[in-house]
Every structure is written in structure tokens, then in C-alpha cells.
Amino acid sequence: MSQSTSAWAQKYRGVRFPLATVEDLDPPPALSTKPTEPISEALMHAWERDFSHLTVVSEDTRALLGYLNIPRLKEMLKSGAVRETDYVEKAMHKFQRSGKVYKVITMDTPLEELEAFFNGGVNSSGPQDFAVVTDDNRRFVLGVATKGDLEEFVKRRPA
């Protein structure tokens, strides 16, 4: 076990949480949008719930297609790359279905693994802003966890 892994483990372990998992973060349910929804509606939904990311799902199968990064979307609107009347599909980050291995984050994922994912230590994918929390088979989007959620957990957990 590396020095950094040991340090992470100490942050997430305590009396009540001997091995804390994503479930202990109590992530809010994911707010999903569709690729054919106008950007203005997606922005309004994100603003109403103070979400920084929205998952994008298929209208037919509810399969996870990608996500919408709201801070990035605001930059795209400001620069004129997209308009509020454009559809979400024009601004969304699309997941690659083939050739790329994704880290599955479930409610049972240890927080040490989640932090490694955020810091880019998993699959050498680079730092990540948020994680889509799914069931083990990646069929259902259960929620979204952010680095901020992890930081809040460390602040509020019992020693």
C-alpha cells in the first residue's frame, strides 16, 4: 500500500465509518436530461437544484449517453459556441461506447477509490470533476458524486 493510499484511508475512516463508501456520501439522485432538450431547459433544471452536472440519457432506452458540464456550458454560451435554443446534444460530453474502459462507481465503491478517480489515478484518465454512480451492471444511474461531496464528508464525519 502506498503512502498516499494510507493517507486517503485515514481521511475516510472513523469510529462510525470503518470503511466508508459512496453510499455514505448520500449522493443526490442524478438529474437527467435528453439530447433533444433545449439547452435553456437543461440550464433551468440545473439551476433549480444547484447541480453542476446533468447526465444525458437516451429518450428511448434511458441508456446513459454522456453528461452536461454546466460551468463549461456557460462558457460555451458566453463565447457563442452554442445558443440557449440549441439542443443539449450540441454541448454534451458523449461517452465513447467502444475502445475505452470506464471506472464503474457504485454505492459500494470505497471513498479511497472515488478520490483516486477524481485525481486521475484510475485508468490514467486524468482528473475528473464528478462521478456517475450506477448499479453494478451500469444499467441505472443512481446519483452523481462530486469532489465537493467528498470534501464535505471529511469535514462532517466523526473522528
Salt bridges, closest charged atoms under 4 A:
GLU37 OE2 - HIS45 NE2 3.30
GLU48 OE1 - HIS45 ND1 3.84
GLU48 OE1 - ARG49 NH1 3.80
ASP86 OD1 - ARG83 NH2 3.56
ASP86 OD2 - LYS90 NZ 3.53
GLU112 OE2 - ARG13 NH1 3.29
GLU113 OE1 - LYS103 NZ 2.85
GLU115 OE2 - LYS11 NZ 2.90
GLU152 OE2 - LYS155 NZ 3.48
